Amino acid sequence: MAGHSKWANIQHRKGRQDEKRGKVWTRVIREIIVAARQGGGDIEVNPRLRLAIEKAKAANMPADTIKRNVDKATGNLEGVHYEEVRYEGYGIGGAAIIIDCMTDNRVRTVAEVRHVFSKYGGNLGTEGSVAFQFKHCGQLIFAPGVSEDKILEVALDAGADDVITHDDGSVEVITSPTEFEPVKNALGAAGLNAEVAEVTMRAENTIELSGDDAVRQQKLLDALEDLDDAQDVFHNAELN
């Protein structure tokens, strides 16, 4: 049992994402382009592209927009070249932060990231400075009240690595990146639909921040997420 503030943090994050719907298409398009460029345009053999297209459909992106961006990435249409770059740093109280970006101009992006860290009381670190504190994995989080026993049975049978029940009643399923889709599909087939379902960088250990420190950390995270080139922001702070 852990993380009494887990669900509150998840709900805040979802609320922030809802506020930023205008940026969702931009981020999903970049993910589609990079996924297709790296693994090809066939979703049957490119799971990363398959997940990106699922996100696009969930954001109500038209099929022709999806196809056009896959074509750009695979050379059938001319398009912008995006590259993936990761930045690592420290927030309030030494909280670890990872920012995954997609950019067509590294110089611009690192300057913007550094400026946000400086403005909001954090520090941009060097490559590898905090990444060791996170695990690349699949994560599914279920709202309090969902049957823990049913999730446990279905998830473990489908190949999940772990099922964690938090103090607030939320249930978290952890998988390897490769087993994420099979586990997600098995849970969905059993009528168990997660509030959050993604391949992510999950903090191995968290630190709790409260009061002014929690407010300052949230402002830093919000500013990083608002950067045009930011795709994902991961951190290990539980905000109370």
N, C-alpha and C positions, 0 to 999 in steps of 0.2 A: 504494500500500500504506500502510495507516495503522491505528492503534488496536489495539496488541497486547493491550490489556485489554478490547476490545470484547465478546468472548463471555463473559468472566467477569462483566462488568457486567450483561449481558443475563440470564445465568443467575440472578444474585442477584435481579434485578428480578422474574423469573418466580417465584422462590421466595417472595418477599415477597407477590406477588399470590396465590399458592396459600394462604399463611397467612391471608389476609384474605378468604377466600371468603364469609364472612358479610356483608361489605360490598358484594360484587359486585352482588347484586340491587338494593340501594338505589341504587347508582351507575347501573346500567343503566336502572332505572325512570326516574330523573331525565333521563337522556339521551333515552329514548323520549318522555317528556312534552315536553321542549323541542323535540326534532326534529319531532314531530307538530304541535305548536302553531305552529312557524315555517313548516313546509312542507306541512302537511296530512297526512292519514292514509293516503294511497295510496302504498305503497312503490314502485310502478312509476315514479312521478314525484318521489319524495323519497328520494334516495340516502342522506342522513344517517339517516333513519328505517330504511331497509333495513339499513344497517350496525349500527345499534343493536339491531335485532331479531335479527340474526345473533349479536351478542354475548349477547343474552338466551337464545337457543336453546343456545349453547355453554355457558352457565351453567345449563342444564337448567331454565329458567324455563317454567312451564306456559303453553300457548297462551292460556288464558282470562285469565291474569294480564297477558300482553302486550296482549291486546285491550282489557282494562279500562282500562289506562293510556293506550292510544291514544285511547280514547273520552273519558277525562278531559281529555286535552289538546285534543281537537277540539270540546269543548263538549257532548258527549253525556252526560257524567257530571260531577258536581261534584268538583273536586280542588284540591290546593294549587297556588299559582302560584309556580313557580321561575323565577329569572332567572339568566343567565350573568354572571359577573364574573371578571375576570382580575387577579391580583396579581403583581407583579414584585419581585425582590429579589436580594440577594447573599448567598452562603454563605461557607464557609471559603475563604480565599485569593482572594476576589473572584469565586468561581464564580457564574455567572448562573443564576437560578432563576425559572421561571414556574409559577404555581399557578392552574389553571383550576377555578373553583368553580361550583356551582349552589346557590342559596340562596333562602330565603323571608325572610331577614333580613340585609341587608347589614351593619348595625351589628354584629351578633353575629359575623359571619364575619370581617370585617376585624380585629376585636379578637382573635379566636382566631389568625389568621394572624400578626399583629404579635407576639403573645405567644410563639409558637413561634420566630419569628426571633430575638427577644430572648433567650429562654431557651437556645437552642443556638448562639449566637455569630454569627448572621447579621444582616442589616439589610433591612427592608422598604423597597423603593424606590418611585419614582413611576411613573405610567403611561408606558410607552415607554422606561424606563431600561435594560432589557435585551432587550426583544423584538426589536430590530434584529439581535441576534446569532443569531436562529433563523429557520428557513425553514419555512413551512407546506407540508407535502408528504405524499405517501404513502410509506411505508417498509415494506419486507419484508426480514427478516433470516433467512438460512439457516445451519444449523449447519455447522461445519467438516467437510469430507469430501464435501459435495454438489458435483456437477459444475459448476464455474464456467463452462465453455464452454457447457453446455446452458442454464444460467440466462441467460447473456449473450445467446445466440441467441433464446430465447423471449421474454425480457423486452423487448429492444430492438425486436423485430418487433411486439410488442403495444403499444408506445408509451411504454416507460419512458424517463426522462431520463438515467439513469446506472446503472451497475453497478460496485460497489466491492468489491474483495477485500482483506480486512484481513490483517494479519500473522499472526493466529491461525488463518487459514483460513476464517473465516466470510465469507459473501458478503451484501452489502447492495444492495438494489434501491431506487432512488429514482424516484418518479413525481410528476407533478402531482396535486393532490387529485382532479381530475376523471377522470384516467386510472388511478387506483388500482384500482378494481374490475375494469376490463377486463384490466389487467396481472395482477392476482391470480388472476382466473379462467383466464387463458391459462396461467399457471404451474401452477395446480392441475390443469388438463386434461392437462398434460405430466407429471404425477406429481411436481411440485416443490411441496412444501408448506412454507411458511415457519414458523419457530418464532415469529416476531413478524410481524404484518401489521396495520397501522393507519395511519390518517391522523393525523399528529402534528406537533409543533413540533420540528424537528431542528436541533441546534446546528451552526452553520456552522464554528465552531472550538472545540476542546476544550482544557481545561487539565488537567494530570495532578496528582493529589493522592495522597500516599502516607503511610504511618505514621499518626501521631496525627491529622494533618489529614484523611486519608481516613476514619478512624473518626468524627471529629467531623462531617464532611460527611454521612456515612451516617446518623448519628443525627438530624441536622436534616431530611434528606429523609424518613426514616421517620416522624418526628413530623408533618411536613406531610401526608404521604400518609394518616396516621391520622385527620386532621381529618374530622369528619362531612360537611362541605360540600365537601371536595376531590374533584374528579373525576379530574384528571390533574396530575402534577407533572413538569415538564421541566427539565433542567439540562444544563450543558456540562462537567461534571467526569468525567474518567476516573479511577476509583478503583483504586489498586494496593495 
